[in-house]
C-alpha cells in the first residue's frame, strides 16, 4: 500500500508502516507491528527480516534521511521461551541492512501495560541489542501514542533527529 509518503508492507504475521515524514522533526517513522493468532517462528522472523531488507532497498533515499523505529508488541502472541534463542539466531545471521541501521535515530518499544509482557519484551530486546551491537538505548512505552510522545521529547531535548545523513544508530 502506498499513499503519498506512506508505505505499508503486510506480511503473514506482521505489518510494517513507513511514513517518510511522520517522525519527530519531519524525519521518517517506521512502525513494526507483529500480529496474528499464533506465535512467530524463526522462519516467520526470517521472512520479516527479508521484508525489512526489501523496504530498505526500495526506499533507500527516504530512509537515508533518518527515521525513528517503533516496535509495537502489543498484539504479539509471545513465542515459547524455548524458541526465543532460535529467533535471536535469525537476527544474528540475518541482521537488518547496515544502511538502515545507520539511519535509525531512535527506537521505541511498545510493550503494553502488563508487567509480565514488559519484562519479556525487555529481555528479548536486550538479546537482540547484544547480537546486533545496538548503539541506541530503546525507550519503552505502553502505547504507540506514548512512544511517539517520548520520541518527540527526546528529539526536542537531544537534537539528534536532524534530517541529515550520517548519524549512526548501530555500530557495524
Beta strands, then each sheet from edge to edge (+ up, - down):
strand 1: 2-3
strand 2: 6-10
strand 3: 14-19
strand 4: 28-34
strand 5: 67-72
strand 6: 104-110
strand 7: 139-141
sheet 1: 1+ 2- 3+ 4- 5- 6- 7-
end
